C-alpha cells in the first residue's frame, strides 16, 4: 500500500513541475506510470482494499497532505504494530499465566502421583489381605451352604431328636416316631455310600451316631413300649401299632447285624493284606533287625523251608484270632462264633497262594523219599493244628494244606516206588531152588525198606521201634 501511494505521489510531483529529474529518473517514472495505468484496479483486490483504507485518513488531496502521506502511513503502520504488540503482550501474559497454571497443575499431579504411589505401596499388603479375606469369605459362605445341606441330609433336627427321645418314659409311640426312624435308617444307608466315596471318617461318625439313635434311643424305647403295651393287643389301633413296632424291631436288629458284618468285611480286607505282606517280609527280609533270618535263606533245605513257613503261620494265625475276639468282645448279645470263623478264614485266605506256590516248587524238585516223607508229616501236623484254630467249611487255608499234603504224599510214594525199583533192578539175581529162601539182593535191600517205617515223626529209623517218637512198629512195613 505504501509503495503504491509512493508511486502516485511521485507522479503528482512530476506533473506539477516542482522537481527536476534526470533522464534516467524519467524513464523509471514512465515505467512506473505505465505500470499503474495498465493495472486494472477492479481485478486487484489488494489495491482496492489499500485505497479504501487510504481514503479513511487521506481526506484532502493537497500538497501538504501528499508530502505527509508517507509519514502518516508509517505512523499508522507503527500504531497498528503497537496495537498488535499490545494485543500479543496481553496474549503472552495470558499464555504465561496459563503456563504457570499448567506448571502448578503438573506439580500438583506429580505430587499426587507420588503420594498415590506411596499410598499404593503402603496399602498393597492391605489390599492383598483384603482380597484374600474376601475370597475366604466367599469360600466360607459356600462352605456354610454346603455344611447346611450336609447337616440337613445327614443329621436329625432337634424336633426329630425330641420325637425319638419322647417327652417321658411312658410317652406313646406314634406314626411320627416311625417316620423319624425311617429317616435314621435312610441316613445310615447314605452313610455307607458316603464311606464308599472316600469320606470314611465322616461316614463312620454319621453311621455311629445313627446307630446310637437306633439302639440307645429308638430301639430301647420301642422295645420298652412294646413290652408294656402287649396286653392291649385286642385293641385294633394298638394292635396295628404293636405289629408295626415288632416288625420294625426285628428289621432294626437285622440292620445292626448287617452293619457288624460290613465292618468285619472291611476288617478282613485290611488284615488280609497285612498278613500277606508280613508273610512275604518273613520270607524275604526276616524279622526286625534281621532276627530271625529270612525263611528263603533255607530254601536249599526243603524240610526246614516248609517247616519254617508252616511254623510262621501257626504262630501268626492265633494272634489274628485274638485280635478278632478283642474286636468283637462287645457283641455279647448275638452269637458271633460263626462270623469269627468266617472272618478268620477270609483273613488267612491271602497267604494260600504264596504258600502253595512255594511248596509246589519244592515238591517239584529232586528230593529224597525220606525228606518227602518228613514234609508230608509236617504238612499233616500243621494242617490239624491250624484246622483247630481256623474252622469252618469255607476254610481256604485248610483246603490248601489238605491239597499240599495229598500232593506231598503222592510225590513221596512216587519217589519211594522209583527208589525201590532202582534198588531191585540193581540187585536182581536168579531165584533160589527153595521158594522160602530169600535172595541176597532182597536181604541187602531190607534196611532201605525197614528204615521208612515211622509215619508219626518222619524219622529214618530201624524197624520195630522209633527213638524219636517212642512209638512201636510191629513189622518193618507197618507204621508207628
Steps between C-alpha positions, in 0.01 A plus 500: 500500500778742588687423175193569290439824683863591447464446123194721492680766698793500260261527211339811646833662562614451138179633352515823693861564404615562855794271469756445226611143424755367271434292194549170675263598774243599241530161341443325830211724575351433162516131557336535834226722359440259220484217746250689711294601200498149362391351828133405509396606842168316490693171493761591761326443830804591706530838330131569545522413866806727532322789334196451720719507805685806363175691452428469869782733602603670170203736466657801323720474194732790573869541466549491870286193530688325224834585658394374840330190358806277546549606859132451571508154348812411699349641818181314432699182434697560818178554695356183354816310592489649848140390526608153385785507748269605780251231406773237475639621831162434657486164324851423621402599853197277479711216358758554773225484758366184338851357490544583866167337580593196292835474679327522834250240387786280380674536833177421679441197280855377554463553872169317501652223288790463741268496797268256324792271417622517857150433628458215254831352613401533863152358446608223258523247781169623637338470158636149457382404845160656433472312170604180672249554778227568247586176320503311828170662594343379178652158554369489856155602382505217248627259764227618734239424237655159430525426872137601547390271219722223638356534850149509361565177309705309759379630837174505691339828591437580869129432448572156354737420786226598745261261324749215540571575866142567599381739766504226764557128543126437464461715188291336230640374170344674201541499124745790533731272695510247215546778246806630689629144537470455124702817456767365738526182294515702179784714639678183610472356148625824347794484740611176335495669162697789651759253629536340159559844344810551714371695804556222752543717810180702458308193382606293799405777743162543333434127498609474862270783599207354306568159653499668841163655422371162391629295791521736797194710422265354245535125552517523878191716513327286241573179688393651831179639355422173319556297815281726709214507248486135395195444721301745284530283192121468480464867411497552123696825510750367754528169312607684184764700689630191680527304176686785337727537805587130513577482129711813528688353796593189307601706198720729707665203668584364155644839405733490800621154400552614141693800624725271705552278196586804291761607755643148514528491121703821509712354780556180298619694198747701705638214707526267201733741323698554823539124553615442142749784524633367832534150353693631200723707730570194715598309187722767346609737781468311825417651836590844639874552490549182298391268785369250412661471160292491181331165448610480138862482612421137584345422163783254436367292793145401393396357836606807697370738233149351505507459877599865559218625276240284674640590842471869417134453406440295815645785708322784322146367450414471873601866542254593227229304680576679827478837324167400350363388838610829653326686219173314560511481878214750523271283286376289788131499404545308177688181417800614298690170501411418143574855393842482668584177317391647167700815564810307603469280191479811280805656669716189451386450142762746371802290604373187324633589156861593596518198734365260239730630226812458714411155633412376151831635375681306774308180425575532129875471564709190545465414869574180685205286604581540868491881468170481313366276773603755765341783302178298468480447874584866568217615277261248658596613849458873433179431309350347812635774728391789279166328436426523872549878488342577163183294472209497261401353166631797299852479645725561201821462699397159634404391149834622365691308766292190421587528132869553579498200736347279232744628239794443734382148582458415133845639425644300789338175385617559146856572617494196730375279221768628266771446760387145577486414130851633449638298791320184391621536143858545620497188724283255301626134502381152396225367729621233751375139487325540832215749462518588870868602485567876453746608238802712583354800319182487708698458821724792402204721417329439834660795684359740241152359548536482877631855529174678397255363748429792735195692365463693822823704511649447156832371640711257305542232768518123515192282518323386819556828687553871441718690743365842389133450573514194725246310294534126437491352153365149483669411172742660257218600265256632760467851637556617855 
